Amino acid sequence: MRKLFFVVVLLMMVLPAWATHQRAAEITYEWKGGNAYEFTLTCYTYTPSLAGVQRDSLLVMWGDGFGDYVPRVVYENLGDDYTLNVYRMVHNYASSGTYVVSMEDPDRNYGVVNVPNSVSVPMYIESELVINPFLGYNNSVQLLNAPVDRGCVGKPFYHHPGAYDPDGDSLSYRLVPCKGANGEDIPGYTYPQASSLFDIDPATGILQWENPMLQGEYNVAILIEEWRQGVKVGSVIRDMQILVEACNNNLPQINAISDTCVVAGSILDFVVSALDPDGDQVTLEASGGPLGLPVSPAVMTPPTDFGLNPAFEFTWQTVCSHIRKTPYQLVIHAKDDSFPIPLSNVHAINITVIGPAVEGLEVTPHFQLTWSPYLYCSNVSAIRVYRRTGSTPYVPDYCETGVRPGYQLIAELPANATSYLDDNGGQDFLQGVDYCYRVVALFHGGAESRPSDEVCVQIPNNQPLMTKVSNDEMQLLDGPMQVEWVRPRDIDPQFTAPFNYQLIRNLDGVESTVYTGADSTFRDGEVQLSEVRSLTYRVEMKDANQQVMGTSTPAGPVMLTGTGGDKTVTLNWTEAVPWVVDSTEVFKKIDTVFVKTASVATISYTDVHVLNDVTYQYYVRTYGHYTLEGLPRPLVNYSAIIEVKPNPDEPEPEPDQPVYELPNVFTPNDDGINDVFVPRDITPELITNVKMHIFNRWGRTVYDTDDIFINWNGRVGGSGQPCSTGTYFYVCDVEMQTPEGPVAKRLQGSIMIVR
């Protein structure tokens, strides 16, 4: 009996030591070529536990239905009852896809405050691997700082995982619950209790605990996600442990610069120092991307400093291969030598390496652009040409790259290009408008250089210019058109005065001359704008000998449409005019008067201050200008008044109604994805006729078709010059068969081309 009692007691002593050991863990990976990846499982275990000794391999599930026992390659006692375990293996995947790589091991160490019965809860971690050749192969973040740390009750605690992404992907951080059996959130798990704050900065990755309230061991999980071109390409979950004890210590203070940038080829140099408010000696060091680069890495002199006022000089001779869209993060660590609990502080500095600007940009009156060869960097992937109407002669900030909003990308050229002829996609340039250009260099990953200086050109104004095609503001309800224009500024001496004009109207596809004379204004009482489907005007100018001097660019009125939703009204309008539209005011009838409810710089507006089954009236007023000096401004135009009734919460569905729905964006860049503009939803056997008219903001037609599938490839006429990136407008008349008989619908909207 005494022998049996001894065995039972021995088992009671040994079993807890075997079962309690996992303190922190994470899985990272490195691409080895093809679909092969090397995975590294890093675990920190409780040193006295026999379970840690026995774990010379751990089972890792690869996320493709297979798993392997991964061998341990590092086993190191770090002191303070922490042991480092590193497991490593290469795994080959059969195909592209998204894979969740995971490890589950029983169990966590005993006594974790925020994990109920932690000694019986498995340690579960996972990382996500995305294999997508279109986005490029991916390496996970590398976590340079250990996942174990110490803090004090009532004192601020800061920690940074030291995440470095070798591919230059954007990183985001967030806290997630620690996971246990089968990868589920641990029942009863809570975030550590704080006096005011426990959170992580989603951009810098600094974990902030203000302030720990109770002593003990705590586990928290940090999800670090990688983003490339706005698409998630991978993630790593770090499950870390924080030991909180009682002390009177205060954090050391760090003196360093904030986020900055450097032009490739230049040297970035600054000094970092630290000081402890308690007079303790401080160890000052740093980690992060700039220090681990294979080519021209940053250096610190000395690499680590220790003392009452430690300091080091950070020096980085940047080169062109360092250029990337996302910043490099340098993490400064300062740790005092207070006993028994030393405390640490962290400071993160984001450093962006940018490309030098393209220099020597010039433009001729014939829209021929030239610039100096880009000799600064050999890793340029392309030269981008941007254009806008109207000048914005800003001086870019030192860290500013690319161009500001308002410019459109009109060409992407080979890296060695030094010229470009802008033919405006085969269309005429507009008179009275400045065309202004900037050029930037493009690097791998989408990073753009600093912008070039702006250059502008304007063609001679030898044609009349339309200035108003508007619903008559004095008779908005009736809807007659008020049309105005101005004579050209640069009249060729060959033409003889007096001059006269012919105003030509295109109403729903039918052209007619509605005015002949010397005046430059006309009120078209034959048109009621609220009943018009499509409408434009142009002016032809003749001299005394009836020689045609020129014809204006067509201009159309503001065409307003509205759609009722559930307690919402969405307004859309088109601006087919040859001038720059600056803003639009939205008017809504309240009681008996129209009241301005919004001013926007877009071509749509949603009103949420409405009720279902109530009819509302709206109109819009646009403000614009030509960039040519001496012309009237602002140019003010009114739409017709429309009525819209919001739908009730559950409107009656239309029985078996065939759908013809058009998207609002496509990407004709010949990558095989979304290259052609086609209906998003269609019942072709019930569509009897389609008339599609697509035009640019100047009212110029770029594509017409009666193909029910439209099939626009983003080029002028469907086969000519590519249309530039930007917004285009359409009017689409659709005839279809329904159970109730033939139905005709008019669809109006905008299309965004993104290349």
Secondary structure, DSSP 8 states (H G I E B T S, - for coil): -HHHHHHHHHHHHHHHHHH--EEEEEEEEEEEETTEEEEEEEEEEETT-HHHHH-SEEEEE-SSS-EEEEEEEEEEEEETTEEEEEEEEEEE-SSSEEEEEEEEES-B-TTBTTSTTGGGS-EEEEEEEEE-TTT------EE-S-SEEEEETTS-EEE---EE-TT--EEEEEEE--B-GGG-B-TT-----EEEEEEE-TTT--EEEEEE-S-EEEEEEEEEEEEETTEEEEEEEEEEEEEEE-------EEE---SEEEETTSEEEEEEEEE-TT---EEEEEEEGGGG-SSS--EEESSSEEESS-EEEEEEE--GGG--SS-EEEEEEEEE--SS---EEEEEEEEEEE-------EE-TT-EEE-----S-S-EEEEEEEEEES-------TT--S--TT-EEEEEE-TT--EEE--GGGS---TT--EEEEEEEEEGGG-B------EEE-----S-EEEEEEE-GGGTTT--EEEEEE--SS--TTS-SS-EEEEEEEETTEEEEEEEES-SEEEETT--GGG-SSEEEEEEEE-TT--EEEE---B---EEEEEEEBTEEEEEEE---SSEEEEEEEEEEETTEEEEEEEESSSEEEE-S--TT--EEEEEEEEEE-SSTTS-SSEEEE---EEE--B-SS----TT---EE--SEE--SSSSSS-SB--SEE-GGGEEEEEEEEE-TTS-EEEEE--TT--B-SBGGGTSSB--SEEEEEEEEEEEEETTEEEEEEEEEEEEE--
